[in-house]
Amino acid sequence: MPRVSGGSTDGIQAVVLTLRILERLAQEGRPIGVTALAWALGTTKSRIHRHLKTLTQEGYILQSEDTDRYQVGARLAALGRLAGDTFDLASIAAPTLRSLRDSLGHFTVVSQVEPEGVRVLATVPGKSSVEIGVKRGSLLSLHGSAQGKVALAFGEESVRSAIFRSRLELLTPKTIVSPAVLRRELEVVKEQGWAVAPNEALIGVNALAAPIFGANGLLIGTVSIVDSIQFIEEEPTSEQIERVKDAASRISASLGHVS
């Protein structure tokens, strides 16, 4: 998280510090003291304390009577729920999704991570006269799709554990159904920041996907390109990889994620 520079707490600096405090408390998920907050945000305890007092008075945060530490309050939680109700990943990602299609020509997709798979939210058709893609609303498998591998690699441990304990469906002769092999594949995906699934969901089709993160640093979804294996090979081109990763970064930034 960026440091908040010193100086006056008036105007923009005061707003920035207030937002950083709220972000930090939400990320911690547990009560945190003034000293720890000041250290994390690179500012003084006196500046932090003034902001905490106001936020507490307004009900956005709570102070423990026993430990004097601070945590997220009911008003901030309610605001988060309200924002969640109006959150629309498809709309936020639309400009970047279209730009990605224009730059590479492939069918482009934004998907949302769910416990049972990856849900296709929005698509932009490719430039080819023969369309290869996925339907909006469809649920892609976690083990047999590039989007699903990204969800497993960057998502919750509980979901990974459940997949490794389950019987993996053989979608094509190329689908990974060995938990050990899938585990090694996910390690590679986590390291390189992208995934492919050549011939694994459908023979002749490949996808290249990268993760989308929210402001809290948690995985929200994926952005991907889909096309014939002829045009997205098992080892994608460096341009394809970089443009998909850049699109994921731009969408994540639009959601408030700071890399």
C-alpha positions, 0 to 999 in steps of 0.5 A: 500500500502506498505511503501517505506523505507528511504535511497538512491533514487538510484537503486531499491529503486528509481524504487520502489518509482516511481512505488508506486507514479504512482500506487497512482496517478492512484488509486486516480483518482484525482489530489493529492499534494506532502504532501499527496503523501509523507504521503501515501507512508511513505517517505519525500516530498523531495524524492517524489518531485524529482521523480515527477519532472522526471515523469512530464518531461517524460509526465507520470504525469501532474502538475496543474498550479493552485493547484500544484497537480499531476495527471496521464498524457497522456503517462501513460494513453496510456501505460495503454491502451497498457497493456490492449490490451495485458492483458490475464487473462486466460494465467496469471491464467492458472498455478494456475487454473491447480494447483487448479484442481490437489489439489481438483480434481474438474472442475476449471474455471477462468471467467472475469466480464462483465456488463451483466454477468461473461464470462468463459475464461478458464477451466481445466477438473476435474479428475472424469470420468463424466465431469461436468463444463461450456463451455468456452465463455459462459456468466454466470448470475449475480444472478444465479451463484456463479461467478455472486454473487461474481461479484455483491458483489465485483463489481460496485454499478451501476451493483448491482443497475441495478440487484435489479431493474430488473426482475430476471430470474428463472433458476431453482426452487432454483434460487434466484429471490427476490431482498431482498433475493439476497441483503442479500446473497451478504452481506454474500458473501462480508463478507466471501469472497466466494460464492456458488450457489447450484442447482441455475443455474442447478439442481444437480450442485454447484460452489464455487467462489472467487474474483480476483482483479487487481493492482488497487484493482478493481474486474477483475474476479473470480476463481471457482470450479464446480462439482456435489452437491454431491462433492461440497455441499451447505456448502463446506468443509473448504479445498475447501473454503481455496484452492479456496480463495488461488487460487484467491489471487495468481492470484490477486498477479500475476496481481499486487494486494497487499492485 
